[in-house]
Amino acid sequence: MTIFPLDHSFTRWDELLALILAAFASMNGRIDPPSSALTLTAESLAEKARAEIGHAAVDEGKLVGCLFLRPEADCLYVGKLAVLPEVQGKGLGKRLLAIAEETAVRLGLPALRLETRIELTDNHAVFAACGFSRTAEKAHPGFARTTFVEMRKTLVPLIEVV
């Protein structure tokens, strides 16, 4: 399996969209409001890759995972972390999060931040096992109840040994 940055040479946007939709399909009917993944298009993914730092994973020619990273003032936001259902549980998500950590350290950002829906308690547990802590409960616009949680992971900067 190979993980590579999404750059100007990447053209498989339709396949990347299908990957994200497949990875997020289990949320359909479980979360409210529905996932923003449902509003993505191949064109909006290409724009997202230009505006953010995207990575994709390929195994035997097939796209199997991705994530998008967006630098913020005090952290690196991890978004659209997606792994095909048949590949989940095999460590790809952890490998993608490791790339997020490496990117944050390289950019001098001290933490990772992500958001996950309040209903997806299994995701909360997975991210907690990866070192993330719940830092906030928030609501989407128009909702009076909590709809998502924010989680952060503080990173230890790499120290050069001289």
HELIX and SHEET records of a PDB file:
HELIX    1   1 TRP A   13  PHE A   24  1                                  12    
HELIX    2   2 ALA A   25  MET A   27  5                                   3    
HELIX    3   3 SER A   36  THR A   39  5                                   4    
HELIX    4   4 ALA A   42  ALA A   51  1                                  10    
HELIX    5   5 PRO A   85  VAL A   87  5                                   3    
HELIX    6   6 LEU A   92  ARG A  106  1                                  15    
HELIX    7   7 THR A  121  ALA A  129  1                                   9    
SHEET    1   A 7 THR A   2  PRO A   5  0                                        
SHEET    2   A 7 ILE A  53  ASP A  59 -1                                        
SHEET    3   A 7 LYS A  62  PRO A  71 -1                                        
SHEET    4   A 7 LEU A  76  VAL A  83 -1                                        
SHEET    5   A 7 ALA A 111  ARG A 117  1                                        
SHEET    6   A 7 PHE A 148  THR A 154 -1                                        
SHEET    7   A 7 SER A 133  LYS A 138 -1                                        
END                                                                             
